[in-house]
Amino acid sequence: MTRFEDSRHTGPSGLSRRAFVEGAGLAGASLALAACGSYDNSGAADAAKGSASGSAAAGDSGLTKVSFCLDYTPNTNHTGIYVALNKGYFKDAGLDVTVIQPADGSAEQVIGSGQAQFGISYQDYIANSLASDSPMPIEALAAVIQHNTSAIMSRKADGITRFAALEDHTYTTWEMPVEQAIMRQCVERDGGDWDKVTLVPYETDDDVAGLQANMYDAVWVYMAWAVQKAQLEGVDVNYFSFVDTDETFDYYTPVIAGNNDFVAANPDLTKAFVAACKKGYEFCVENPDEAADILCQEVPELDAALVKQSQAYLADQYVADASGWGVIDPARWSRFYQWLNDNGLVKNKLDVNAGFTTEYLA
């Protein structure tokens, strides 16, 4: 059996869906933290000291210091956090929030070790931790985006408009069991033969450029980023989602996560933090153009045109058909974990109802 870990990378050309990279485990003794965007890491150490004992650290301003760890460099999945910082929603909640990112790209290590109290994670990442021999104390507190917006993208001229049409075409793979198990199930559920799909290794961080260079015919991407990038660059593509083929794969990606020990010791603070996040993302829903401007203001190295287009797309995705931002459906959560169990894709069997709580979501 194989543990899985999802590695997502951002390069100068954009965000790619590098998924399900097998790791050596989530437990780490020493982690390097890097400041993110216009926010420095000066408060992270103090906040981490407080979280080690489950308590919150108070700053000189009277605000409680906490750290929020991104999963990688800033993008539109994170806009609500930057809005909450920019608009003072965290300060109004009595919090001094420092945004950081892990130098090695693993937010789960930083959150689970207590070096950050909150951060961005994914249901599949949390599964990796729960199924390990030494689970990290991390759980999802709210869904950032209501549905899984990942998809298969291909050149429009190739006519690949469904999973079955991948037959006799090349798909670029990370050669990992969970990734390929998902792909196999989607192709076969759609009536295709997975064994007729040619697999080629993933060797680029720019999914659109890879298509244009004929490095592959199809690639797993996020609709909010790579598809929007293709449209901006005038590259004609087809794309279709996993959830339209199999509801099993409508898992939560990404989520706001917290350190279990810190959260349990600070329930009121956690509720205040989640409420400020919710207010930030609700602003993104109602004001996507202004929210994009805020993200670009705080992280000026981002491609403004791509941020604007991505933000416009995500405005309808943060809440979608849920009753409000952040909702996690227990049935959807457990369905994906049960699939992992049934297919022997985790080292240890998962409690399909573990890894999330809605207790702190107002």
JOBEL-V222362 format. One record per pair of residues at least 24 apart in sequence whose ideal C-beta (glycine too) atoms are under 7 Angstrom apart, sorted by the first residue. I is the first residue (numbers start at 0). J is the second residue. Records with the same first field share a line. If there is no record, write none. Layout:
I=J, J
This chain:
0=343, 345, 346
1=176, 344
2=127, 130, 131, 345, 346
3=127, 175, 176, 177, 344
4=124, 127
5=121, 123, 124
6=104
7=70, 71
8=71, 204
9=71, 72, 74
10=204, 205
12=204, 205, 208
13=205, 224, 225, 228, 305
14=74, 221, 224
15=204, 206, 225
16=149, 219, 220, 221
17=173, 201
18=173, 178, 219
19=173, 175, 177, 178
20=173, 175
21=175
24=131
25=107, 108, 111, 127, 128, 131, 135
26=133, 135
27=108, 112
30=101, 103, 108, 109, 112, 114
31=102, 103
32=99, 101, 102, 109, 114
33=99, 100, 102
34=99
35=69, 73, 98, 99, 100
36=73, 98, 297, 298
37=297
38=97, 98
40=97, 99
42=66, 95, 97
43=97, 99, 114, 115
46=97, 116
47=113, 114
50=113, 116, 258, 261
51=113
53=260, 261, 264
54=264
55=265, 268
58=95
60=95
62=90, 93, 94, 95
63=93, 94, 95, 268
64=95
65=94, 96, 116, 117, 272
66=97, 99, 115, 116
67=96, 98, 115, 117, 118
68=99, 100, 101, 106, 109, 110, 115, 118
69=98, 100, 106, 118, 119
70=106, 119, 120, 253
71=100, 104
72=100
73=294, 298, 301
74=224
75=223, 294, 306, 309, 310, 313
76=119, 143, 253
77=119
78=283, 290, 294, 310
79=276, 279, 280, 283
80=276, 279
81=293, 294, 297
82=279, 282, 283, 290, 293
83=275, 276, 278, 279
85=293, 297
86=282
88=275, 278, 279
89=275
92=271, 272, 274, 275
93=271
94=271, 272, 275
107=135, 137
110=137, 256, 258
111=135, 136, 137, 258
113=258, 261
116=257, 258, 261
117=255, 256, 257, 272
118=256
119=253, 255
120=253, 254, 256
121=252, 253, 254
122=250, 251, 252, 254, 332, 335
123=250, 252
125=354
126=336, 339, 345, 349, 354
129=349, 353, 354
130=345, 346, 347, 349
131=346
136=258, 259, 260
137=256, 258, 259
138=256, 257, 259, 354, 355, 356
139=251, 254, 256, 327, 354, 355
140=255, 256, 257, 273, 356, 359, 360
141=254, 255, 273, 276, 325, 360
142=251, 254, 325, 326, 327
143=253, 254, 255
144=253, 313, 316, 317
145=316, 317, 318, 319, 320, 321, 326
146=242, 249, 316, 319
147=241, 242, 248, 249, 250, 252
148=221, 222, 223, 316
149=219, 220, 221, 241
150=220, 222, 226, 238, 239, 240, 241
151=217, 219, 238, 239
152=206, 217, 218, 220, 225, 226, 236, 238
153=210, 216, 217, 236, 237
154=210, 216, 236
155=235, 236, 237
157=216
159=216, 217, 237
160=237, 239
161=189, 239
162=186, 189, 191, 244
163=189, 190, 191
165=191, 196, 217
166=191, 192, 195, 196
167=195
168=196, 197, 216, 217
169=197, 199, 215, 216
170=196, 198, 215, 216, 217
171=199, 200, 201, 209, 214, 215, 218
172=198, 200, 201
173=201
174=200
176=344
177=344
180=342, 344
181=241, 248
184=245
185=241, 244, 245
188=244, 245
189=244
207=232, 234
210=236
222=312
223=309, 312, 313, 316
224=309
227=305, 308, 309, 312
228=305
230=308
231=304, 305, 308
247=334, 335, 338
249=331
250=331, 335
251=327, 332
266=359
269=359
270=359, 361
273=325, 359, 360
274=361
277=324, 325
280=317, 324
281=324
283=310, 314, 317
284=314, 317, 318
287=311, 314
325=360
327=355, 357
